[in-house]
């Protein structure tokens, strides 16, 4: 595990291309996320990550039976999908339970999960992961006002 600063994570996010989701990373700038680490996990471990949530459930809740867990996704792999070892998945981690939520790389993670489940990609394929630790105060504030969205 190697410590990495927010600006490095942000630069990798923006360089990844794909959809224009650059504004999301700024939501997680300090002090919201206290510390970032870059690690390597195995492709089979991507199943334990959760997709980013949305109001009223959202797209990922709909296709995972409400769990938002990558491993609960039922999807056929896209023909010809290959994992690029330079790709980086970006997550934030709960200070309460250590669970990680993807904030960038949902599409890549979903295709990787589908390919691993189908046996098209080995479960021990290395995957780069940047994880930020959410500040506990953010969790407490979120819980205190969560009734606004129910």
C-alpha positions as CSV (number, residue, x, y, z in Angstrom):
1,X,0.0,0.0,0.0
2,X,1.4,3.4,-1.0
3,X,0.1,6.7,0.1
4,X,-0.9,9.0,-2.7
5,X,-2.2,12.6,-2.6
6,X,-5.6,13.8,-3.7
7,X,-4.2,15.7,-6.8
8,X,-2.6,12.5,-8.1
9,X,-5.8,10.6,-7.7
10,X,-7.7,13.5,-9.4
11,X,-5.2,13.6,-12.3
12,X,-5.5,9.8,-12.9
13,X,-9.3,10.1,-12.8
14,X,-9.4,12.9,-15.4
15,X,-6.9,11.1,-17.6
16,X,-9.0,7.9,-17.7
17,X,-11.4,9.5,-20.2
18,X,-14.8,7.9,-20.7
19,X,-17.8,9.8,-19.4
20,X,-17.3,13.4,-18.1
21,X,-17.5,12.7,-14.4
22,X,-14.7,15.0,-13.4
23,X,-16.9,17.0,-11.0
24,X,-17.5,14.0,-8.8
25,X,-13.9,13.6,-7.7
26,X,-14.0,17.2,-6.3
27,X,-16.7,16.1,-3.9
28,X,-14.0,14.0,-2.2
29,X,-11.3,16.6,-1.9
30,X,-9.8,17.1,1.6
31,X,-11.2,17.3,4.2
32,X,-14.0,15.0,3.1
33,X,-11.5,12.2,2.5
34,X,-8.6,12.3,4.9
35,X,-6.1,10.0,3.2
36,X,-5.6,8.2,-0.1
37,X,-3.8,4.9,-0.7
38,X,-3.0,3.1,-3.9
39,X,-3.0,-0.7,-3.7
40,X,-3.3,-3.7,-5.9
41,X,-6.2,-6.1,-5.6
42,X,-7.2,-9.2,-7.6
43,X,-9.9,-9.1,-10.2
44,X,-12.0,-11.5,-8.1
45,X,-12.0,-9.1,-5.2
46,X,-13.7,-6.4,-7.3
47,X,-16.9,-8.4,-6.5
48,X,-16.7,-7.1,-2.9
49,X,-16.8,-3.4,-3.9
50,X,-20.0,-1.5,-4.1
51,X,-21.2,0.7,-6.9
52,X,-21.8,4.4,-6.2
53,X,-25.4,5.1,-5.0
54,X,-28.0,7.5,-6.3
55,X,-31.2,9.0,-5.2
56,X,-34.1,6.5,-5.3
57,X,-31.8,3.6,-5.8
58,X,-30.3,4.4,-9.2
59,X,-29.0,2.3,-12.0
60,X,-26.6,0.1,-10.0
61,X,-29.2,-0.7,-7.4
62,X,-31.6,-1.7,-10.1
63,X,-29.2,-4.3,-11.6
64,X,-27.9,-5.6,-8.3
65,X,-31.2,-6.3,-6.6
66,X,-30.7,-3.2,-4.4
67,X,-27.3,-4.2,-2.9
68,X,-25.1,-2.0,-5.2
69,X,-22.5,-4.8,-4.7
70,X,-20.4,-5.5,-7.8
71,X,-20.6,-9.2,-7.3
72,X,-24.4,-9.2,-7.3
73,X,-24.4,-7.8,-10.9
74,X,-25.8,-10.2,-13.4
75,X,-24.3,-9.2,-16.7
76,X,-22.9,-11.0,-19.8
77,X,-19.3,-9.8,-20.5
78,X,-18.8,-7.5,-23.5
79,X,-17.2,-9.4,-26.4
80,X,-13.5,-8.6,-26.6
81,X,-13.3,-6.9,-23.2
82,X,-9.7,-6.8,-21.9
83,X,-8.5,-5.4,-18.7
84,X,-5.9,-2.7,-19.2
85,X,-3.3,-2.9,-16.4
86,X,-2.9,0.9,-16.4
87,X,-6.5,1.4,-15.4
88,X,-7.3,2.6,-11.9
89,X,-10.5,2.0,-10.0
90,X,-11.2,4.8,-7.4
91,X,-13.1,4.1,-4.2
92,X,-13.9,5.6,-0.8
93,X,-13.9,3.6,2.3
94,X,-16.3,3.8,5.3
95,X,-14.5,4.5,8.5
96,X,-17.1,2.4,10.3
97,X,-16.9,-0.9,8.5
98,X,-14.1,-0.6,5.9
99,X,-16.4,-1.2,3.0
100,X,-15.4,0.4,-0.3
101,X,-17.6,2.2,-2.7
102,X,-16.5,2.9,-6.3
103,X,-16.7,6.5,-7.2
104,X,-14.9,6.0,-10.6
105,X,-14.7,3.0,-12.7
106,X,-18.2,1.6,-12.4
107,X,-18.3,0.5,-16.1
108,X,-14.8,-1.0,-16.0
109,X,-15.6,-2.8,-12.8
110,X,-18.9,-4.2,-14.1
111,X,-17.2,-5.5,-17.3
112,X,-14.4,-7.0,-15.2
113,X,-16.8,-8.7,-12.9
114,X,-18.7,-10.1,-15.8
115,X,-15.5,-11.4,-17.5
116,X,-14.3,-13.0,-14.2
117,X,-17.7,-14.6,-13.6
118,X,-17.6,-16.0,-17.1
119,X,-14.0,-17.3,-16.8
120,X,-12.8,-15.0,-19.6
121,X,-10.4,-13.1,-17.2
122,X,-8.5,-14.8,-14.4
123,X,-9.7,-14.0,-10.8
124,X,-6.1,-13.3,-9.9
125,X,-5.6,-10.6,-12.6
126,X,-4.0,-7.6,-10.8
127,X,-6.2,-4.5,-10.6
128,X,-5.0,-1.0,-9.4
129,X,-7.2,0.6,-6.8
130,X,-7.0,4.0,-5.2
131,X,-9.0,4.2,-1.9
132,X,-9.7,7.3,0.1
133,X,-10.8,7.2,3.8
134,X,-14.0,9.2,4.4
135,X,-13.7,11.5,7.4
136,X,-15.9,10.2,10.2
137,X,-17.5,13.6,10.6
138,X,-19.0,13.2,7.1
139,X,-20.6,9.9,8.1
140,X,-22.1,11.4,11.2
141,X,-23.5,14.4,9.4
142,X,-24.9,12.2,6.6
143,X,-26.7,10.0,9.1
144,X,-28.0,12.9,11.0
145,X,-29.8,14.4,8.0
146,X,-30.6,11.3,6.0
147,X,-34.3,11.6,6.8
148,X,-34.3,14.5,4.3
149,X,-34.1,11.9,1.5
150,X,-36.6,9.3,2.7
